Amino acid sequence: MGLGLTVASAIVMLLVLTVIGYLSKRLFGKFMHHVFAKMLEKTPGLGALYNSIRQMVDALSGRNKDTFRRVVLVQYPRKDCWSIAFVTHEQPTAFSEAIGRPVVNVFIPAAPAPTSGFILQVPPEEIRETKLKVSEALGLLMSFGAVIPKGEDQA
């Protein structure tokens, strides 16, 4: 009877700890994350950096699907040399007015760390559309071009 009581106690303790862990992660964890995020946002210097990093992480993780609208190719760093780019804004008025013609904002990520790269303002006629999804393009970048998206011809 002593062994049965010990096993039953262990099972009950495991269930109690699992429920407490789940609740603390869901309720207390979200509350603490919110408090910590607000504190960082209000810290001079760190607030802007935190917001920028959070927006980039949201974009790369797919949580903010509007950041990278579509995957395109642009000639960069020179003519006839094509780079993967993400359209981030279709008609940035401030840049179009400054340049004197319509442009599109594109982000050209660096491989294999797509969190860094270049933002270019490119005339729409110089952009080539692709059928790639954002996740496929990110996989291609992070693999140094070795992981070819499904459906593509593989040699």
PyMOL commands that set and color helices and strands:
alter all, ss='L'
color gray80, all
select helices_A, chain A and resi 2-42+46-61+93-99+124-126+134-142
alter helices_A, ss='H'
color red, helices_A
select strands_A, chain A and resi 70-75+82-89+104-109+117-122+128-129
alter strands_A, ss='S'
color yellow, strands_A
deselect
rebuild
show_as cartoon
